[in-house]
Structure formats: C-alpha cells, structure tokens
Amino acid sequence: MTTAMVEKYKAFYRLLNKTSRTLVDRRFRQQGQCARGGSAASGLDHRPDAVVEQRVSYLGCPKRGLWTSARASLPSFVDGGFARDYPMNRCRSFGSVAGEIQRSSKFATLNSDDVAHFKEILGERNVVQDERLEAANSDWMHKYVGSSRLLLLPKSTDEVSRILKYCNSRCLAVVPQGGNTGLVGGSVPVFDEVIINMALMKQVISFDKISGILVCEAGCILEDLISFLDNQGFVMPLDLGAKGSCQIGGNVATNAGGLRLIRYGSLHGNVLGLEVVLANGDVLDMLGTLRKDNTGYDLKHLFIGSEGSLGIITKVSILTPPKLSSVNIAFLACQDYLSCQKLLLEAKRSLGEILSAFEFMDSVAMDVVLNNLDGVRNPLAPTAHNFYVLIETTGTEESYDKEKLEKFLVGSMESGLISDGVLAQDINQASAFWRLREILAQIEPFVYEWTSNHRGSISAEHGVGLMKANKIFYSKSPEAVQLMASIKKLVDPKTILNPYKVLPHSLMSYS
Ligand SMILES: Cc1cc2nc3c(=O)[nH]c(=O)nc-3n(C[C@H](O)[C@H](O)[C@H](O)COP(=O)(O)OP(=O)(O)OC[C@H]3O[C@@H](n4cnc5c(N)ncnc54)[C@H](O)[C@@H]3O)c2cc1C
C-alpha cells in the first residue's frame, strides 16, 4: 500500500464523514406489519430523503435484528426537488474523463420540439428542466458532472418504450439512471445525454410466498424491497451499503455483488427474469419466473451487468430465500493474508450452510477508518494485527449454530489461523462490527490494475461505467471485448444508450 493510496483513502473518508449522520436503530419488524412505504398493492413509496444506509445484523436475540446508522445523504430530485441542502460544486469533478472525450457529432442536440414531444408522452410534471437537473447531472461524490438539459421520469414500460423509440429516431443519446449511487460514472451524462431516471417505476407487482418469487418494477429502492420481504418472512439475496438509494434495476444493470454474495450467490443466479426496453423502443419480455428454462439462449444474462448500454430494465423477477432466525457475528484478527484464505476455506468446511458472510480488511484500511471516522473503534485489543475478518452465520437453530461457530473459532485459534477474536454479545457490538466493514465498501476501486494482474475482475464491486471503459482489456480478452462491441452495435446500432461507457472508445464509432 503506497502513501498515495493511504492519502486517497483518507481523503475519501474525510468526505464521507462530512456527509454522514447517525440515525436511530430500527428493529426487524414483525411479520404482518406493513413495510415502510405501503403494501404490495399500493406499491412502495419513494422516500425523498434518499440515503445510503448500512445494514447490521443482530446477534444474541435470534428473533430480532437491527438496522443501523451511518447514512451518507444523497440528493433526490423526485417529488419535491432537493431533499436537503446538498452542495453542488462543479469544480470538484476531479476524476471526470469527459475532458478527454469528444462529444460525438452524430448525436442530435435537444430542441424545443423534442421537449414538447416528451411532454406529450409523460405529461408536464415528469419532464424536468429545473434545478433538479443539477442533482441528476452529477454522481453523489461530484466526481462526474454532465450537462444534460433534460431529465425524464417515466411511470410505465410503455412510456420508456415511447421515449426510446423517439430518441432513437432522432439520434438523441440517453443515460439510464437508477438511484445514482454508482461510483464509476455510469449513471450520469458525459455531455448532454437525456437522463431517463426510473424512480417512478416503484411498484411491487407480485410476490409468491410458496416459490419466494418477487416481481417488481425496476425503480424499486433496494431497501424498500428488503423491508417488504422481511415483512413476508423472506430475504432479499442482495444487500449493500447503498441500499437506501439504489434501485433494483440499477443493481441488476451493474450486477451488484454486496454483502450476501457468499451465501446467496450473484444476481446471475437469483434473477429469474427481466423486462427490458431496447434502444428502438421494442419491449423484450423475458419476465419468466421459471427456475429451469433451457430453451435456447438465456438473453436476460446479457442485460445483467450491461450498465445501461444494451437496454433499459423496466421489470425484474427475483428468487428470494426464506428468512432464518439465528444470526451470529464474530470479528477476528489474522496475522497474514494466507491465514485469511485458509480461514475462509476452513469456515466453508466447518460452518457449511450457515456461513452467510465472510469479509476481510487489512490493517491500513482499519487505521484509516479508525483515524477518520467518528464513533468507530477496533473491537479487538490494540495489538498490531495485519488483517481483520468478519464472519456471520445465519441458520435456524440458535444453540446449534452458536455451538458450531464457537467450535470453529476455538479450532482456528488453536491452529493459529486467528490470533484474536470476539463474538458479538449484543446488538451494539454487532452493529459496530458491521459498520467497520460496510464503510469500506465505499472505497473507490483504484486498485484494479493490481487486481487484473492477479487475474481478478476490475469491476467486481462497481462496474465499468465511464471510469474504466478504456481499461476493460485488463479483465477481458480482446476477443470477448470485440464480441461485446458487436452485440452492442447489433442491439443499439446508433449507440444512443449510455454512449462513451462500458466499451473501449477505440471499438465504438463515436466520432
Ligand atoms: C455506499 C455504497 C456501497 C456500495 N456497495 C456496493 C457493493 O457492495 N457491491 C456493488 O456491486 N456495488 C456497490 N456500490 C455501487 C452501487 O451502489 C451499485 O452498483 C448499485 O447497484 C447501483 O444502483 P443504482 O440504482 O444506484 O444505479 P445507478 O448508479 O443509477 O446506475 C448504475 C449503472 O446502471 C445503469 N442503470 C441504472 N438503472 C438502470 C435500469 N433500470 N436499466 C438499465 N440500466 C440502468 C446506469 O446507466 C449506470 O450505468 C456501492 C455504492 C455505494 C455508494
């Protein structure tokens, strides 16, 4: 870890600290209570005070749980303008690469006829040209700032279809936008692309308690879906720090991983179907809820992780597992990275099906968190540890699960894999453990080159977006990238969907 990297960590945390605030804990709701924002029938309310929130599981009281703290406020432009005072500072677009790219002259420039046409489709209210555009033009860290003159808020698939059909005919470039929590510049315009935000498509369409299959619109906020499912006795197989603002459509578009990946797998496994609107306005109905469908190409996978470059996701069907009642969390120290790896293997072997999270951080990351964030402390004695690991188990039998975890911890201590450790004894400890880990999820993935050298994925956490479009060769072979570009040109020949992003500019005709 170089000094420059440490400085970057520190700068990030100073920024985060400035925008974070602590909220009261919220217990898991009992079954039968209404999810915040209403029932499935009425759809889920959009909360104007969009937030980034962190989830903390609760140990020691198996039938309850805890949600907590550290929300970084994000601007919201739907239903009433800016939710709170959120300074916009265009000078801080330090990481934008827009200056290095030329606006493609093939794209048309918005005119008053276009605006009038969109008003015919969406009505006056959902064609936005006022100060709310400012929030939509920038990512939440103000790293990428575009200059779009139009924000559209469709309420149905049909409206999305009509918008895209028109934009395609006019060669107007567009940027699909969800909760705008992405960190790689994928969700904001590079130049004057029309912003299509999905926030008003927020209905839960159906939930089948027998199969656990949820069908909803793409604009549903992840946290609202988590709450909705919690009330039904089910779990969203995806959970991440930005859940208070990110939308399920954005999660699918970025193939978001999050904190439950080890237990529930990736969205490629959990998403059963999608409805997508293509660049020419055609609606692709792949919203099947079959768990097994081997009839030809499984096209939905093309759109999972396509970051708005192939179509706009309008509906999602997703398989959700039943909620289990017993949760335990341990915070451990390891002397070296190899021990962390061996610990993971051992955890998989010994804990088996109850292992629900395994997260690790190094001591530099821990120091940065401790030195720059208020209200966090190292749960372990202040000895120098090189690595820290958080392990969570989730099961059905509290005494059995706890016994299993304790046996595993004792064995790992005896074999020297862990040098210290603590089991959360109450909700405050459990929340403190998760807070330490989740805060790290927000670090910009600036180590992708190193990752690629070790055959990792440069977009494992946050996608390619604008930031890494020209770096995609680090993690994909030239042949694979070429095929991706061919697919893009096939489904979006005018390249109006999220131009300049995901694919290397050398392969796309933006001139
Ligand atoms: C605190 C924090 C923690 C995070 N933790 C994680 C993590 O653990 N794992 C992880 O993978 N990411 C993480 N992220 C990154 C980001 O939150 C996720 O990628 C998230 O899934 C993006 O959802 P969104 O609705 O905000 O999408 P946006 O940011 O609005 O958009 C992201 C991309 O998806 C496209 N898009 C959005 N909606 C649609 C749609 N309906 N149809 C087609 N394209 C669409 C956009 O064009 C853009 O390219 C984190 C971010 C923050 C701020």
The ligand as an ORCA input file, in Angstrom:
! r2SCAN-3c Opt
* xyz 0 1
  C     -22.045      3.103     -0.008
  C     -22.012      2.316     -1.267
  C     -21.797      0.949     -1.184
  C     -21.778      0.194     -2.351
  N     -21.586     -1.137     -2.225
  C     -21.595     -1.891     -3.329
  C     -21.417     -3.307     -3.231
  O     -21.236     -3.845     -2.156
  N     -21.454     -4.038     -4.371
  C     -21.652     -3.459     -5.583
  O     -21.693     -4.166     -6.589
  N     -21.815     -2.105     -5.711
  C     -21.788     -1.329     -4.631
  N     -21.954      0.028     -4.751
  C     -22.108      0.650     -6.084
  C     -23.595      0.924     -6.470
  O     -24.342      1.293     -5.370
  C     -24.225     -0.289     -7.068
  O     -23.559     -0.548     -8.247
  C     -25.746     -0.163     -7.339
  O     -26.173     -1.440     -7.741
  C     -26.159      0.863     -8.364
  O     -27.576      1.012     -8.333
  P     -28.270      2.408     -8.703
  O     -29.742      2.207     -8.767
  O     -27.796      3.489     -7.836
  O     -27.738      2.600    -10.174
  P     -27.090      3.904    -10.818
  O     -25.906      4.321    -10.056
  O     -28.123      4.929    -11.061
  O     -26.634      3.302    -12.221
  C     -25.584      2.377    -12.311
  C     -25.498      1.884    -13.761
  O     -26.654      1.131    -14.091
  C     -27.376      1.754    -15.163
  N     -28.794      1.641    -14.818
  C     -29.418      2.071    -13.695
  N     -30.710      1.720    -13.723
  C     -30.913      1.065    -14.885
  C     -32.043      0.440    -15.495
  N     -33.245      0.422    -14.913
  N     -31.876     -0.158    -16.697
  C     -30.666     -0.159    -17.312
  N     -29.577      0.413    -16.785
  C     -29.691      1.006    -15.587
  C     -26.862      3.174    -15.257
  O     -26.919      3.659    -16.583
  C     -25.415      3.005    -14.781
  O     -24.602      2.595    -15.844
  C     -21.962      0.815     -3.609
  C     -22.158      2.206     -3.674
  C     -22.183      2.944     -2.526
  C     -22.413      4.424     -2.633
*
